[in-house]
Amino acid sequence: GSENIENGKKQMEDNVRFLNQIDKMLKQKQNDYGSFDTTSWLMTGILERILSAHNGVTVKVPNRIFGIFMIILKLWRVLNRKKYHKDDNDDVNGYNELLRKLVQNEDKANEK
């Protein structure tokens, strides 16, 4: 009964705090590194051109590939490190959130 409600409230508060921390980190990273969406677009274009030149045919690459690649890179670091590094896990969460927003924005653009 009331214990479950209290646990649910605490879980929601923890989730809100976690999302606020991610949002704060993403704002700082954007100030440091620039727009994730712009970087994704740029890296996708570079990758398409390199792969097209290498293969001698036009190769299309989804805009999502940069975020997915960065998550894989960060997970690879987690796998290979001997000790826990908070930054690696924060980066995975951050890239996942950026990728989620990018995909949602793509969906909205495709609905028009």
N, C-alpha and C positions, 0 to 999 in steps of 0.2 A: 504494500500500500504506500504509505507516506515515505518509507525508506527508498522505494524505487523511484518516487517522484524526486526526492532529494538527490539521488544518484544521477538521475536524468538531467536535473538542473546543473549539477556539477560538471557532467560530461559536456553539456552545451556551453557552459562558461569556459571550459578547457578548450573546446573547439574554436570558440570565438577568439580566445587569447592566441591560439596557435595560428589562426588565419590572419589576425592582426600582426603577428610577428612576421609571417610570410610576406604580407603586404608591405610592411615597413622595409624588410630586406629587399624586396623587388624594386621599391622606389629608390633605395640607395644604389642597387646594382644598375638601374637605368641611368641614374646620374653618373655613375662610374663608366658604364660601357655603352650607353645609348639604347635605343629602342629595340626590344627583342623582335618585334614584327618586321622592322626595317632590316635588321641583321639576318633574320630568316629569309626574307625576300632576296637579299644580296647573296647570301651563301647558296641558296637554291639556284640562282642564276649562274653563279660561278661553277657549281657542280654540274649543271646541265651543259654548260659550254665545254668543260673539260671532258665529260663523258661523251658528248657528241663528237668532239674532235678526235678523241681516242678511238671511238667505234666507227667513225665515218658515216654516222646516221644521226638524225635528230633524236635526242633522248630527253624525255620529260621527267622531272623530279618533283614530287609533291612538296609544297611549301612547309609541310609539317616535319620534313626530314631533319632539319637542323635541330629542333627541340628534341626529337627522338634520339638523334645521334648524341646530343649533349647529355641526355639522361643515361644512355648506355655508357658513355665515357665516365661519368661520375660513379655509376654502379661498378664499373671495372676498377676504379680506384678503391672503392669500398672493399671489393673482393680481394685486392692485392695488398692492402695495407695490413701491417702487423697489429696496429692499435687503432682504436676509434678516433676519428676526426669529425667533429661536429659539422664542420664546413661542408664535407662531402654529402652528408645526409640533408643538410639545409639546401644545398645546391640541387639535389634530386627533387626535393619538394618544390623549390622555386621554379625549376624548369618545367615540372609537371603542371604547375599552376599557369605559367606562361603559355604552355602548349594547349592547355584546356581553353584558355581565353582565345587563343588564335583560332582553334578549331570552331569554337562557338561563333566567332566573328565571320569565319569562312561560311558557316552554315547560314548565318543571317544574310550575307552577301548573295549566296546562291538562291535564297528564297525570293529575291527581288526579281 
